[in-house]
Amino acid sequence: MSDNNKNASIAYGRLMHHAMRGLIQTVLQDVAEHGLPGDHHFFITFDTQHPGVAIADWLEDRYPEEMTVVIQHWYDNLMVDDDGFGITLNFGDSPEPLRIPFDAILTFVDPSVEFGLRFESSTNATDGPDDDPKATTPIRSNAKDDAKPAKGAHDADVVRLDTFRKGH
């Protein structure tokens, strides 16, 4: 075994981050092709300042840091690629196109099946150089606290990965 392998570590944070973003991509691609099945709907919170986010100026003015969109009853032009997705949503009878890179997503919640993911910045000093600074963190919380779903929506279980990180 070489000395380089002794000090190397597996970048679990980056790998988990990539896998969870891939899960969101797969789900949205299926919805783009077949529509939303059953009662499924999504609350997606994203960083409006992330490079690659494209939203109307008035939306950026109103949501200068982050914004939560709902994909449920009315949406159009959902297009998914390897980097993110584009969609047209209705804001007060005004259809607006949005472009959201997967790396800009902070939370993804489907309250109909009590599922949710949260992506957070990691500031843990024990993280190795290969760890992604915005790793997926297993969290356990209520979806209504994360995405403020409509009254009557179910709480979602979100898994926090911090529980498994060194130093926690």
Buried (B, 14 or more C-beta within 10 A) or exposed (E): EEEEEEEEEEBBBBBBBBEBBEBBBEBBBEBBEEEBEEEBBBBBBBBBEBEEBEBEEEBBEEBEEBBBBBBBEEBEEBEBEEEBBBBBBEBEEEEBEBBBBBBBBBBBBBBBEBBBBBBBEBEBEEBBEEBBEBBBBBBEBBBBEBBEBEEEBBBBBBBBBBEEBEEE
